[in-house]
Amino acid sequence: MQASGSRISSIDSLRGLVMVLMTLDHTRDFFSNAHFSPTDLDQTSVALFMTRWITHFCAPVFVFLAGAGSYLWWLQRGTEAAISTFLVKRGLIILALTATVEALAWNFHHDFRQIDGGVLWAIAWSMLVLAGLVKLPLSWIIAFGSVMIIGHNSLDSLSASELGWFGPWWSVLHTGAKIRLADGWLLHPYYPLIPWLGVMAIGFGFGKWLSIPYWRSPARLFSLGITLMGTFIILRYSNQYGDPKPWQAYPTPEFTLLSFLNCHKYPPSLLYILMTLGPALVVLALFEALPRLGPAFLGLFGRTPLFFYLLHLYLIHLLALTVAWADDGPVSALMTGGIWVAELPQDYGYSLPIVYLLWLSVLALLYPLCRSFEQLKISKPEWSWLNYL
């Protein structure tokens, strides 16, 4: 396994790859002229759908690798290391950043009484839960994660309104519906915790896989990825279980294929997780077999994930305001968010080629900033708080 110091370079490259894709999705959020869901098969195009679909890999891989990274952190420091303390501290820091720094990035006029529970929210709570799970045998942690991922779609018929006092908790755990609190406070946990908790728990078990040379070979990683992909295809074709949105035949074969791929993300269905983690493991196997396949900038982005995440949101939002100012666009409306903002005119936005060009521009801006941040971490080892970023 290729490593840089104590880090596994293939893991960093895979993490960096999905972060690059995430940047594409968020660039589209702020610049696209398509003011509808790209996965709405009644309105979308193949190119727009695939631009959105390819970014579905980001959150599952990010959460999964966060779990694996936690195990490898523990392994490197010895089984007596205070991993629970580390996970609690990191989880609480990420929660604080979610409600402040990230919230302000999406909406420069943000009302901090409105809390959006996105991917950082899910990662933070998953770390806090994992801090307790690590007290259990590893087999129990893997079993917990498996039950979460495989079984949660059996609960899809339960709605928060049917559960009385437990309804708001069910929104946090499963449905992701908005929860209105007192005095204008609002929580929107659109990344409900089930099964993200399971994805991180399984990722923690996968860290054990990576620590054993026999299992971490490219061939076995490839086989595992192909197995997950095959399971996805069989279950999805059956239309029996694993996703609340069945696929259907369309007049054209390409849209039938899009329907087949159009799995439920909020919350992530079993099939969504299989569809994303399977190919991700195949890519990981390729990075293991061919270390030079991953460009250096992917590893850099993968080594500075939280810094990259928070910074890319500000850069995209500021770029949107700059372009709008130069093009006599809706600057004041863009202050409050991306293309989902009701105040934006319907004629606002740019075609996909322009969106892709702006995406590459954002990545070019991020590279020297992430490199400087990494050099700062190396030059200031006494600043231990940087390790949480």
N, C-alpha and C positions, 0 to 999 in steps of 0.2 A: 504494500500500500504506500503510495507516494505521500510524503508528508513534508511540511515546512516547519522545522522545529518540532513542537509538540502537536501541531495541527495536521489534519488530514486534508491534503490539497484537493482531492476529488470532491469532498464534502463542501469545501469552500467554493469550488467552481460551480457545483450544482446550486448551492444557495445563491451565488452571484447571478447565475442564469435566470432563476425565477424572479429575482429582484429586478433584473433588466426587463423581464416581461411585465412585471407589476408596474414599472414606470410607463410602459406603453399603455396599459389600461388607464392609468390616472391621467396621462396626457390626453387620451381620447375623452375622458370625462370633462376636461376643461376646454377642448378645442373642436370636437366633432360637430358637424352640421346635422347629424342624425339625432333628433331630440326624441328618441324612443329607445326602448331596450334593444340592444343589438341581437338578443336571442329571441325576439318576437318574430316568429317565422312568417307572420302575415305582413310584415313591413320590411324586414331586413334583406340584405344581400349576402351572398356567400362570403365575400371579402370582409364585410363588416362583422358577420357572425364569427368567422374564424379569428378575426382580430380580438374579439372578446373571448372566444373559447380558449385560445391558447394561453390566456392569462388566468384561466381557472386553475392552472397548476400551482400558482403562487402560494396561496394560503395553506393548502394541505402539505406541500413540501416544506414550507417554512416552519409550520408547527411540528411536523414529523422530525425534521432535522434539529429543532430546538430540543426535543426529547432525546434524540440520539446524542446531541452535544452535551446534554446534562450528564448522561451516563459516562461519556468519555472524559468529561471534566472530573468526575468522581474517580474513575479508574486511574487517571493520571496522578491524582493526589493521594490515593489509597483509600481503602474502605472506611477508615476512621475519619475521613474528611467530613466537615460539617456541610454536607450537601443540602440538607433541609434548610439550614440558615441561609445558604447561598440562594436557593430557589425562592425563599420567602422575600429576601431583600430585593432580588431582581424582579420578582412579580410585583411587589409593592411600588418599586420605582417605575415600572412600565405602566401600572395603573395610574400613577400620578401624571406621567407624561401623556397618557391617553386623554385625560380630562383637561389638560392644559395645553401643552405644546402642540400635540397633534390636533386637538380641537381647533386651535387658533389657525393652524395651517390651512384647514379646509374652509374656514369661514372667518375672514379677517374682522368681521363684526360679531364675533361669536358671543352668545349668551352662555356663560359657563354653568348656568343652571340646567342646560340641555346637554346630556351626556350621550354620545354615540358609542355603542359597544361594537367596534369593528375588530379587525384582526389582532391588533395589539391587546385589546380587551380580552379576547379569547386566549391569547398566549399567556397573558398575565395570570388569569384565573387558573389556567391549566398548570402553570408553574406552582401556584399556591397549593393546588390539590396534589400535584406530584410530590411536593415537599412532605406531605403526609404519607403518600403511597410508598415512598422509598423505604419506609420502615418495614414494609412487607416483603416476603420472598419475591424474587423477580418473576417467578411463574404466576403468582397472584396478580402482579401488576399487568402482565401481558393478558391474563384472563379478563381482568377488569376492562382493559382497552378493547379487547375483542368483543365482549358483550356490548359495550357502548356502541361500537361501530356497526356490528352486525344486527343488533336487536332494536336500535332506536327507531327504525322506520315502522315497527309494529305499533308505535305510539302516535303515529301521525294523525289518527282520528280524534285524539284528545285535544280540545281547544281550551284556552285559558278561561274563557267565560263559563265553562262547565265545572270548574274546579273551586269556585268560591274563593276563600281567603288564600288558597294556594295558587290562584290564577296568575298573579304577577311573578311568582317564582317560576311557574311553568313557562312563562314568556322568556325569562332569563335562561332557563335550561333548554327549551326545545323550540318554541314557536317563533321567538324573536319579535313579537308584537310590542308596540310602544306602551310604556307604562307611565301614566300621568301621576305625578306626585304632588304634594302640597306646594302652594305658593309659586306656581310656575315651573317647578322642577319637572323635568322629563327625562326618562331613560329609554333609549332605543337600542336594545341589545340585538342588533340584526346579525351578529355572529353568536347565536345561542350556544351555550357551553357543551351541550350534547350534540354531536359526538367529538367535539374538539378535544375534550378531556381524554377521550379514548385514543385519538390520533397521537397526542403527546405521549401517553402511556405506552402505546405500541412502539413509538419512536425510541423511547427509553430502552425497551427490550431490543430494538434494532441496534442500539449502541453496543450491546453485548455481542450481537452477531459480528459487528465490525471489529471487535476486539480479538476475534478468533481467526487466525490466518486461514484455516481450512475453509471457513464459511465466507470470508470477505473477498474471495477470488472473483474476478470479473465473470467467470462462467456461472458461478452460483448466484451472484447478484442479477445477472441477466436472466437466469432461469426463474428466479423469484419474481422479477418484473413481468416476464411473459406469463407466468401462472396467474398473477393478478389481472393482467389484461384479458386472458382467456376466460377467467371467471366473470369479469365484467361483460364480455360479449355474450356468454351463455345466459346469464341472469337478465341482461337487458333485452335480449331477443325474446325471452319467455314472457316479458311484461307482467310477471307475477308478483315480484317482490323486489324491494331495494330502491325504489324511487317513486315519489307520489305523482310523477308526471309521465304517464306511459308514452312511448313513441308511437308514431302512426305513419302510414304511407301517404306520400304527397304525389301530385301529378308528375313531378320530376324526380329522378333518382337522387340528385344531389341534395334536394330538400328532405327527402326521406332519410338520407344519411345524417343531415343536420338534426333532424328530429331524434334520431337514435343517440346522437351525442349530447343532446340538450338536457343534461341532468340537473337536478335541483341543487342549488348552492346554499340557500338560506332557509333552513339549516342544510349542511352538506349531507346528501343521501349516501347510503352505502355504495351505490353505483358511482356517484360522483367521486368518492374517495378511491375506489378501485380504478376508475378511469384516469385519475391523475397520478396516484402513487405508482401504479404499474409502469407507465412509460418513464416516470422519473427514475425508477430503479434501473431501467435499461440504460438511460443516459448516464447514471452513476457508474454502471459497469463499463461503459465506453470511456468515461473519464479515468477509470482505474486502469483499463487496458492500454489506453493511449493518453498518457498524462499531458502531452503537448496539445491535445485536441482542444482543451479549454484555454482560451486566451488569457493572458495575465490579468487583464482588467476584471474578468469574472472572479478570480481568486481575491483580488483586492476588495471588490464589492462584498464578497462573501465573508471577508474578515472584519468588515465594518458595518454589520447589518442594521443595527438600530440607528446609528448615525446617518447612514444612507437613507433609511426609511423616512426619518423626520425631515431631513434636508431636502429630499426630492419633492416632497409635498410643497414646501415653501418655494422652491425654484419653479415648479410648474405653475403655481398660482401667481407668482410674481411675473413670470413670462406671459401668462394669459393677460394680465393687466397691462403689461408693456405693449404687447401686440395690439390689444384693443385700443389703447391710447394712440398708437401710431396709425391705426386703421379707422379711427373715429367709431370705435365699437362701444359696447355697453360697459364702460369701466365700473360705474357704481354698482350695477347688478352683479358683475363678476366678483366684486368684493365679498359677496355673501356665499360664493361657492361655484360649482361647475355647471354643466349643461342641464342638470336637473332643477336648477333654480327657476321658479315660475316667472320671475320678472324678466328673464332673458327673452329678447325678441326671437320669433321663430326663424328668421333669416340669419341668425348668428351662427357662426361656425365655419369649419373648413373641411375640405374633402380628405379622404384617407391618405393620399400621398403627402399632403401638407402635414397631417397629423404625424405621419411616420418621420418626416423631416424634423419636426419640432421635437419628437421623442429622441432622435439621435442628438439633437442639440443639447437637450437636458443631460443625456448621458455624458456628452463631452464636457459639460460644466461640472458634473459630479466627480469625474475622475481625479482631477488635481486636488479637489477638496477632500476626497476620501483618502488620497495618498498622503496629504499633509496631516490628516487626523491620525492615520496609522503611524506616521513618523513621530508624531507627538506622543502617542502611547508608548512607543519604543524608547524615546528619549526621556520620558518621565515615568519610570516604573514605580516611583514612590506615590504617584497619583493613582492609587488603587481604584478610586471611583470610576476611572475611565474604563475599567474592565467590565462595568455594567452597561456600557454603550457599545 
